[in-house]
Amino acid sequence: MRSVSKVKVNRFPPYRGLEWNRKVSNPDNPNFWKYGVTDLIFLDFTRNKKLVLDLGCGTGGASFFLAEHGEAEWIVGVDLVSDMIKVAKTNAINKGVDRKMSFLICDGRHLPFKASCFEALISRGDVFCFLVPLKRTVQELKRVLKSKGIIVLEMDNRVDWKPGTIISTSFRKTLDGEIAYVVEVFTTKRNHKATSYILDPNGKIAKGVMNDSEFREKGCKSLKYPLQQIKEETLEIKHGVPTHWPTAKELFTIFKGSGFTEVMVMGDGLLMKLLLDGDETIIKAMKRDPQLFFEIEKRLVRYVNPEKAPTLILRAPAP
Ligand SMILES: C[S@@+](CC[C@H](N)C(=O)[O-])C[C@H]1O[C@@H](n2cnc3c(N)ncnc32)[C@H](O)[C@@H]1O
């Protein structure tokens, strides 16, 4: 058996700026729909807030929506991945909103701001799953928020992942163009662990995968493969960035325990479920008028059981 020379733990989440930008603006991608609704919710909950922090801002989508439609005088976007910030800065200039916002690279768990500076903190996408341990991060967020400042966040609930199971095994092309066999596990503590076995491109398995039409077309293929065989052609093992996916109840408890008042956790996903279930008629109607979908879904979030919803929305004013 080949001995694996290197085991690496990724320090950065695998996001690429331009690629992410394309994804979120494509109606064929569920994020386009989720984020359109989220933006409206952010707008409603941050009215009258002048100084806003967008945590894990990515390429800046939520920040731009607030800059264009809200009352914020200044928005600061932070993200750990430099590629995301680079695209966010370019987008700001192209949209003509760069005079009321700034973007910087930093870890959302250790913010380079003095205490009590922001009136609102928004966070769209699954940023919070990366901010482990969450309890400590929430203390840090409380530190930078002014009294009565508000946090509004949106993240996936992973209701479809059963704790304590292997959730997928697949061959994938990595962002660096390598071929990897990826095993994803969701632990009983709701931590997501992804292990990528980077395959020797000249090995039998990698060559077979490259000849597979589904893999060539999509850059991935779900398949269970004997791990022993995979290991024999593995050049390197990469462990993904650790993530944790709290339940609605856990999020509520952490924020309440940190002194946040009137914590509200909502779920969204009534129309989203129809969208994901692939009903053609509904998808067509939604694409004809995305704004209408966003408005309706925004009103539905209060009626969805957050424990069962695909997406969680938390609103918590600081003490
Ligand atoms: C799913 S993307 C969402 C991006 C953006 N909020 C949006 O809505 O388009 C998650 C983002 O979280 C960022 N991220 C992950 N870990 C982070 C950390 N520790 N500190 C700051 N940002 C982080 C990633 O780089 C990525 O841009």
The ligand as an ORCA input file, in Angstrom:
! r2SCAN-3c Opt
* xyz 0 1
  C     -21.889     30.661      1.986
  S     -20.731     31.954      1.899
  C     -21.792     33.364      2.117
  C     -21.168     34.617      1.581
  C     -22.022     35.877      1.677
  N     -22.467     36.131      3.024
  C     -23.188     35.842      0.738
  O     -24.316     35.852      1.212
  O     -22.988     35.805     -0.496
  C     -19.922     31.827      3.481
  C     -18.844     32.853      3.676
  O     -18.322     32.740      5.012
  C     -16.957     33.064      4.963
  N     -16.284     32.581      6.173
  C     -16.084     31.303      6.540
  N     -15.424     31.240      7.704
  C     -15.226     32.505      8.092
  C     -14.609     33.092      9.233
  N     -14.065     32.348     10.188
  N     -14.577     34.436      9.314
  C     -15.114     35.216      8.334
  N     -15.712     34.706      7.240
  C     -15.774     33.377      7.120
  C     -16.512     32.355      3.698
  O     -15.277     32.787      3.228
  C     -17.662     32.691      2.756
  O     -17.442     33.888      2.059
*
